[in-house]
């Protein structure tokens, strides 16, 4: 059973994903991979510090890997990003997987990585990894 605050967070993620998908469809010519989930390789896995609050994580989603949408209160993913998914927690570090559109440029990918790595709530970022194979985040 998920902790109450994580259920709220996952619901918020689902809503952000729906809004993001509706905006991303008009901008990109190539969809992200159809397969996603804990057994599928992702471009980026980002895990938060164990003390990161829901408010901090929501701000990360809205302002670090997200940008303001066309209407007040809406948010879109950064250019090049195809989608995000909540990850199972590893050693009490919860996080998200991030995938890019196949048309994403190297500059777009680098921008996302730089923004993630400069966030104070990010514990670890992994690239080109399968979430279900991540069992230890120790250095």
Phi and psi in degrees as a GROMACS rama.xvg file:
@    title "Ramachandran Plot"
@    xaxis  label "Phi"
@    yaxis  label "Psi"
@TYPE xy
-76.7182  145.398  UNK-2
-63.1092  145.649  UNK-3
-53.0464  -43.5616  UNK-4
-69.1813  -28.4692  UNK-5
-75.3253  -32.2984  UNK-6
-62.7907  -41.8292  UNK-7
-62.7925  -42.2465  UNK-8
-64.1121  -42.3597  UNK-9
-66.347  -38.4168  UNK-10
-62.9437  -43.0418  UNK-11
-61.9303  -41.3247  UNK-12
-60.2965  -43.2499  UNK-13
-60.5257  -42.162  UNK-14
-66.5299  -42.5655  UNK-15
-61.4577  -42.4356  UNK-16
-61.9288  -41.9023  UNK-17
-63.3789  -45.8625  UNK-18
-64.2645  -42.6972  UNK-19
-62.7277  -42.0863  UNK-20
-62.6397  -38.9211  UNK-21
-66.4363  -35.3046  UNK-22
-79.3341  -37.6551  UNK-23
-66.432  -31.6331  UNK-24
-61.1168  -34.2684  UNK-25
-78.3643  -15.808  UNK-26
-101.063  -25.8782  UNK-27
-111.359  149.614  UNK-28
-98.8413  -13.5684  UNK-29
-125.369  127.851  UNK-30
-77.6009  156.933  UNK-31
-67.504  168.683  UNK-32
-56.0796  142.669  UNK-33
-68.8988  -33.7121  UNK-34
-86.6242  127.461  UNK-35
-148.719  159.645  UNK-36
142.255  -179.138  UNK-37
-64.9504  -19.8973  UNK-38
-100.203  5.96949  UNK-39
-108.63  137.629  UNK-40
-64.3176  137.991  UNK-41
-121.43  153.271  UNK-42
-64.1206  -43.188  UNK-43
-139.532  137.722  UNK-44
-117.185  127.947  UNK-45
-121.599  128.232  UNK-46
-116.312  137.479  UNK-47
-92.7928  159.591  UNK-48
-61.3578  154.549  UNK-49
-69.3062  -17.9413  UNK-50
-96.1664  3.03756  UNK-51
-64.0182  131.394  UNK-52
-88.1875  164.878  UNK-53
-59.2066  -39.7112  UNK-54
-62.6129  -41.7219  UNK-55
-66.3589  -40.2536  UNK-56
-67.0551  -41.1315  UNK-57
-63.4653  -39.1159  UNK-58
-65.0486  -36.9192  UNK-59
-60.2433  -48.0938  UNK-60
-62.6687  -39.9976  UNK-61
-79.0939  -33.982  UNK-62
-120.035  -18.13  UNK-63
-96.9153  -54.441  UNK-64
-102.714  3.6169  UNK-65
-124.315  162.734  UNK-66
-136.229  157.959  UNK-67
-57.5943  140.959  UNK-68
-83.7645  -169.231  UNK-69
-72.0142  -24.2946  UNK-70
-121.187  152.049  UNK-71
-53.9214  134.529  UNK-72
85.8004  -8.22321  UNK-73
-95.2348  152.459  UNK-74
-135.653  149.698  UNK-75
-122.967  159.696  UNK-76
-76.9833  157.634  UNK-77
-60.5607  153.083  UNK-78
-54.832  136.426  UNK-79
95.6083  -24.4092  UNK-80
-76.0796  131.78  UNK-81
-95.5607  -25.9739  UNK-82
174.807  163.435  UNK-83
-133.256  151.705  UNK-84
-142.601  142.81  UNK-85
-66.9312  143.165  UNK-86
-105.557  151.915  UNK-87
-63.7524  146.255  UNK-88
-69.8299  143.454  UNK-89
-123.648  118.772  UNK-90
52.2883  42.4216  UNK-91
69.4869  10.0764  UNK-92
-101.447  111.027  UNK-93
-95.0967  163.366  UNK-94
-171.329  -159.037  UNK-95
-139.622  151.089  UNK-96
-99.0264  148.878  UNK-97
-130.736  132.399  UNK-98
-123.252  155.151  UNK-99
-110.213  154.31  UNK-100
-66.0327  151.981  UNK-101
-64.0577  -21.0445  UNK-102
-89.1629  1.02422  UNK-103
-63.4181  134.677  UNK-104
-80.738  164.432  UNK-105
-63.7214  -35.8992  UNK-106
-63.3441  -41.1278  UNK-107
-63.4569  -44.0651  UNK-108
-62.3204  -45.2021  UNK-109
-63.8934  -38.051  UNK-110
-60.7109  -45.5297  UNK-111
-61.3295  -47.483  UNK-112
-60.983  -44.484  UNK-113
-62.1118  -43.7475  UNK-114
-63.7808  -39.7648  UNK-115
-64.3004  -49.3539  UNK-116
-66.4809  -21.6673  UNK-117
-89.9986  -2.67416  UNK-118
-77.6047  129.66  UNK-119
-69.6117  -14.5193  UNK-120
-93.6566  -3.07309  UNK-121
-81.2803  123.498  UNK-122
-85.8887  -46.6497  UNK-123
-155.104  144.161  UNK-124
-122.131  129.679  UNK-125
-115.737  146.246  UNK-126
-114.92  145.291  UNK-127
51.4599  54.8731  UNK-128
-126.922  158.116  UNK-129
-102.282  117.246  UNK-130
-52.581  -41.5586  UNK-131
-66.8937  -16.138  UNK-132
-92.8474  -4.9456  UNK-133
-89.0451  109.701  UNK-134
-120.996  -9.37773  UNK-135
-148.211  126.603  UNK-136
-106.047  6.16131  UNK-137
-64.4119  146.981  UNK-138
